[in-house]
Amino acid sequence: MAAATAVLLGSWLALPYLNSIPGQPGPRLAASHRSAPTPRPTPKPSPSRPKPSPSRRRRPNGNSLHPSPTPSPTPAAPATPASNLTEVPGSGVAPGAKVIGLTFDDGPDPTYTPQVLAVLQQFQVTATFFMIGWEVAARPDLVRQVAADGEGIGNHTWNHVDLTTLNPAAWPIQVDQTTALLDSLTGRHVTCLRPPGGHLNPQVDAMLGTRGLTPVVWDDDPRDWTRPGTAAIVRGVLAEARPGAIVEMHDGGGNRSETVQALPAIITGLRAQGYSFAPICR
């Protein structure tokens, strides 16, 4: 397992940051070369028995003479975006329950992700981290730590591309390789993807549906990435809190010191309102 993961990491670290990869046709399978069966001679009717009339002849087995075509597989249903904990498959959160989901994007970051984890450990709270593929490849031990702490983990594409403008040929790089790398490092299968910028359309929903990935957006956004100040981040989260809300914050992608500083007040403020916390996508 460790050797396989090391090989994966080595190859993925060497990937350029692309959002358009020319497609390559896969190998064709060789056609079957079975010999045709030797036809059997038609038996002559016995002279002692009259030839059966056409109305009494046994009908041939239609399945053997004219096999039915193999039905095409049913296309996967488009993925349904989730903006509330109750809409995420397997969340276990009942409608109306005073439960909040804290989520963090754009990591893992060597400076701020450990600080976020330390606050979560201090307050005995679990959260969910949507990770960038190339950051994952650069910091596998940090990914393992997030998983070992019991946090949820999701896909945030390889290098934060807008999926609505992504060349379909680039999906294996941007989405599939990120999923495969996270799977190999955590030992569990990724089931969620956060679309960068929250950008979705029917084509993206269809592509995610074929991969069994739920697009998870949010309904509580303090816009911490703009660095509005610690107090503003706290106010933003508390003002938009509602049962099942998904809070979007960031542990990577820039200076996230304000987010780290705001996190204790966010947790204590939500608990004062009667909320508990639950991770998703694990």
C-alpha positions as CSV (number, residue, x, y, z in Angstrom):
1,M,0.0,0.0,0.0
2,A,2.7,2.5,0.9
3,A,4.7,1.6,-2.2
4,A,1.7,2.0,-4.4
5,T,0.9,5.4,-2.8
6,A,4.5,6.5,-3.3
7,V,4.3,5.7,-7.0
8,L,1.0,7.6,-7.3
9,L,2.4,10.6,-5.5
10,G,5.5,10.7,-7.7
11,S,3.5,10.7,-10.9
12,W,0.9,13.2,-9.7
13,L,3.5,15.6,-8.4
14,A,5.0,15.7,-11.9
15,L,1.7,16.7,-13.5
16,P,1.4,20.3,-14.9
17,Y,-1.5,22.4,-13.7
18,L,-3.7,21.9,-16.7
19,N,-7.4,22.3,-17.3
20,S,-7.5,20.9,-20.8
21,I,-6.0,17.5,-21.6
22,P,-6.3,16.1,-25.1
23,G,-8.2,12.8,-25.0
24,Q,-6.5,9.6,-26.0
25,P,-8.6,6.7,-27.3
26,G,-8.4,3.5,-25.3
27,P,-7.1,0.2,-26.7
28,R,-9.6,-1.8,-28.6
29,L,-10.2,-5.3,-27.6
30,A,-9.4,-8.0,-30.1
31,A,-12.4,-9.5,-31.8
32,S,-13.4,-13.0,-31.0
33,H,-12.3,-15.6,-33.5
34,R,-14.4,-18.6,-32.5
35,S,-15.0,-21.1,-35.3
36,A,-18.6,-21.3,-36.6
37,P,-20.3,-24.5,-35.4
38,T,-20.4,-27.3,-37.9
39,P,-24.0,-27.6,-39.2
40,R,-25.8,-30.9,-38.4
41,P,-27.6,-32.7,-41.2
42,T,-31.4,-32.4,-41.1
43,P,-32.7,-35.8,-40.0
44,K,-35.1,-37.5,-42.5
45,P,-38.5,-38.5,-41.2
46,S,-38.9,-42.1,-40.1
47,P,-40.7,-44.2,-42.8
48,S,-42.8,-45.8,-40.1
49,R,-44.2,-42.5,-38.8
50,P,-46.1,-39.9,-40.8
51,K,-44.5,-36.5,-41.3
52,P,-46.1,-34.1,-38.8
53,S,-48.4,-31.5,-40.2
54,P,-47.2,-27.9,-40.2
55,S,-49.8,-27.0,-37.5
56,R,-48.2,-29.6,-35.1
57,R,-44.5,-28.8,-35.7
58,R,-42.6,-27.7,-32.7
59,R,-41.5,-24.1,-32.9
60,P,-37.8,-23.5,-32.7
61,N,-36.2,-21.9,-29.7
62,G,-36.1,-18.2,-30.7
63,N,-33.5,-17.4,-28.1
64,S,-31.0,-19.8,-29.7
65,L,-31.7,-18.7,-33.3
66,H,-32.2,-15.0,-32.7
67,P,-30.5,-13.9,-29.5
68,S,-31.9,-10.8,-28.0
69,P,-29.5,-7.8,-28.0
70,T,-27.8,-7.0,-24.7
71,P,-29.7,-4.1,-23.1
72,S,-27.6,-0.9,-22.8
73,P,-26.7,0.0,-19.2
74,T,-29.0,2.6,-17.7
75,P,-27.2,6.0,-17.6
76,A,-26.4,7.2,-14.2
77,A,-28.7,9.9,-12.9
78,P,-27.3,13.4,-12.6
79,A,-25.9,14.2,-9.2
80,T,-28.1,16.4,-7.0
81,P,-26.3,19.3,-5.4
82,A,-26.5,19.5,-1.6
83,S,-26.5,22.8,0.2
84,N,-27.8,21.5,3.5
85,L,-26.6,18.6,5.7
86,T,-29.9,16.8,5.2
87,E,-29.3,16.7,1.4
88,V,-25.9,14.9,1.7
89,P,-26.3,11.1,1.3
90,G,-25.4,9.3,4.5
91,S,-25.2,12.4,6.7
92,G,-27.6,11.0,9.2
93,V,-28.9,14.4,9.9
94,A,-32.7,14.7,10.2
95,P,-34.6,17.7,8.8
96,G,-34.9,20.4,11.5
97,A,-32.1,19.0,13.7
98,K,-29.9,21.8,15.1
99,V,-26.7,20.4,13.6
100,I,-24.1,22.5,11.7
101,G,-21.5,21.3,9.3
102,L,-18.2,23.2,9.3
103,T,-16.3,22.8,6.1
104,F,-12.8,24.0,5.0
105,D,-11.6,24.4,1.4
106,D,-8.3,24.7,-0.6
107,G,-6.0,22.7,1.7
108,P,-4.2,20.9,3.0
109,D,-2.0,23.8,4.0
110,P,1.2,23.2,6.0
111,T,0.6,26.2,8.2
112,Y,-3.2,26.6,8.7
113,T,-4.6,23.1,8.4
114,P,-2.7,21.9,11.5
115,Q,-3.9,25.0,13.4
116,V,-7.6,24.3,12.3
117,L,-7.2,20.7,13.4
118,A,-5.8,21.8,16.8
119,V,-8.9,24.0,17.4
120,L,-11.2,21.3,16.4
121,Q,-9.5,18.8,18.7
122,Q,-9.6,21.4,21.6
123,F,-13.4,21.8,21.3
124,Q,-14.1,18.1,20.3
125,V,-15.6,19.1,17.0
126,T,-15.4,17.2,13.7
127,A,-15.5,19.0,10.3
128,T,-15.1,18.3,6.6
129,F,-12.1,19.3,4.4
130,F,-12.4,19.7,0.6
131,M,-8.9,19.2,-0.7
132,I,-7.0,20.4,-3.7
133,G,-5.3,17.5,-5.6
134,W,-1.8,19.0,-6.0
135,E,-1.8,20.1,-2.3
136,V,-2.7,16.5,-1.4
137,A,0.1,15.1,-3.5
138,A,2.6,17.6,-1.8
139,R,1.4,16.8,1.8
140,P,0.3,13.2,2.1
141,D,1.1,12.9,5.8
142,L,-1.2,15.9,6.5
143,V,-4.0,14.2,4.6
144,R,-3.5,11.1,6.7
145,Q,-3.7,13.2,9.9
146,V,-7.0,14.8,8.8
147,A,-8.4,11.3,8.1
148,A,-7.0,9.9,11.4
149,D,-8.7,12.7,13.3
150,G,-12.1,11.5,12.0
151,E,-12.8,14.5,9.7
152,G,-14.7,14.2,6.5
153,I,-12.7,14.5,3.3
154,G,-13.9,15.6,-0.2
155,N,-12.6,16.4,-3.6
156,H,-12.0,20.0,-4.6
157,T,-10.4,19.3,-8.1
158,W,-6.7,19.0,-8.9
159,N,-6.0,22.8,-9.1
160,H,-9.3,24.6,-8.4
161,V,-10.7,24.8,-11.9
162,D,-14.2,25.9,-12.8
163,L,-15.9,22.7,-13.8
164,T,-18.5,24.4,-15.9
165,T,-15.8,25.5,-18.4
166,L,-13.6,22.4,-18.1
167,N,-12.8,20.4,-21.3
168,P,-14.4,17.0,-20.8
169,A,-11.1,15.3,-21.7
170,A,-9.6,17.0,-18.5
171,W,-12.0,15.4,-16.0
172,P,-9.7,12.4,-15.5
173,I,-7.0,14.7,-14.4
174,Q,-8.9,17.3,-12.4
175,V,-11.5,15.0,-10.7
176,D,-10.6,11.3,-11.1
177,Q,-6.9,11.5,-10.1
178,T,-7.8,13.7,-7.1
179,T,-10.3,11.1,-6.0
180,A,-7.9,8.2,-6.6
181,L,-5.1,9.9,-4.6
182,L,-7.4,10.7,-1.7
183,D,-8.7,7.1,-1.7
184,S,-5.2,5.7,-1.6
185,L,-4.0,8.0,1.3
186,T,-7.1,7.7,3.5
187,G,-8.2,4.1,2.8
188,R,-11.8,5.2,2.3
189,H,-13.6,6.2,-0.9
190,V,-14.3,9.8,-1.6
191,T,-18.1,10.4,-2.2
192,C,-18.3,14.2,-2.3
193,L,-16.9,17.0,-4.4
194,R,-17.0,20.8,-3.8
195,P,-17.1,22.6,-7.1
196,P,-14.7,25.5,-7.0
197,G,-16.7,28.8,-6.7
198,G,-19.9,26.7,-6.3
199,H,-20.2,26.7,-10.1
200,L,-22.5,23.9,-11.4
201,N,-24.6,23.3,-14.4
202,P,-26.5,20.2,-15.8
203,Q,-23.5,19.0,-17.7
204,V,-21.4,19.0,-14.5
205,D,-24.1,17.3,-12.5
206,A,-24.2,14.6,-15.2
207,M,-20.5,14.1,-15.1
208,L,-20.5,13.9,-11.3
209,G,-23.4,11.5,-11.4
210,T,-21.5,9.0,-13.5
211,R,-18.7,9.1,-10.9
212,G,-21.0,8.7,-7.9
213,L,-19.9,12.1,-6.5
214,T,-22.3,14.4,-4.6
215,P,-21.6,18.1,-5.3
216,V,-21.6,19.8,-1.9
217,V,-22.1,23.6,-1.9
218,W,-23.1,25.7,1.2
219,D,-25.7,27.9,2.7
220,D,-23.6,29.8,5.3
221,D,-20.7,31.8,3.8
222,P,-18.8,34.3,6.0
223,R,-16.5,35.0,3.0
224,D,-13.5,34.5,5.2
225,W,-11.2,34.3,2.1
226,T,-11.7,38.1,1.7
227,R,-10.0,38.5,5.1
228,P,-12.7,40.8,6.4
229,G,-11.5,40.5,10.0
230,T,-12.0,37.9,12.7
231,A,-15.1,39.6,14.2
232,A,-16.7,39.8,10.8
233,I,-16.1,36.1,10.1
234,V,-17.7,35.2,13.4
235,R,-20.7,37.4,12.8
236,G,-21.2,36.1,9.3
237,V,-21.3,32.5,10.5
238,L,-23.6,33.1,13.5
239,A,-26.0,35.3,11.5
240,E,-26.6,32.7,8.8
241,A,-26.8,29.6,11.1
242,R,-29.8,27.4,10.6
243,P,-30.6,23.7,11.2
244,G,-28.5,21.6,8.8
245,A,-26.4,24.6,7.5
246,I,-23.2,23.9,5.8
247,V,-20.6,26.6,6.6
248,E,-17.9,27.3,4.0
249,M,-14.5,28.4,5.3
250,H,-10.9,28.0,4.1
251,D,-7.8,26.4,5.6
252,G,-5.7,26.9,2.4
253,G,-5.2,29.1,-0.6
254,G,-3.7,32.1,1.3
255,N,-3.3,33.7,4.7
256,R,-6.0,32.0,6.8
257,S,-5.0,33.4,10.2
258,E,-8.3,35.2,10.6
259,T,-10.2,32.0,10.0
260,V,-8.2,30.2,12.6
261,Q,-8.6,33.0,15.1
262,A,-12.4,33.1,14.5
263,L,-13.0,29.4,14.9
264,P,-13.1,29.2,18.7
265,A,-15.7,32.0,18.8
266,I,-17.7,30.4,16.0
267,I,-17.9,27.1,17.8
268,T,-18.8,28.5,21.2
269,G,-21.3,30.9,19.6
270,L,-23.1,28.1,17.7
271,R,-23.1,25.9,20.8
272,A,-24.7,28.8,22.7
273,Q,-27.5,28.7,20.1
274,G,-28.0,25.0,20.8
275,Y,-26.1,23.6,17.8
276,S,-24.0,20.5,17.6
277,F,-21.6,19.7,14.8
278,A,-21.3,16.8,12.3
279,P,-18.9,16.0,9.5
280,I,-20.1,14.8,6.1
281,C,-18.5,12.8,3.3
282,R,-16.6,10.2,5.3
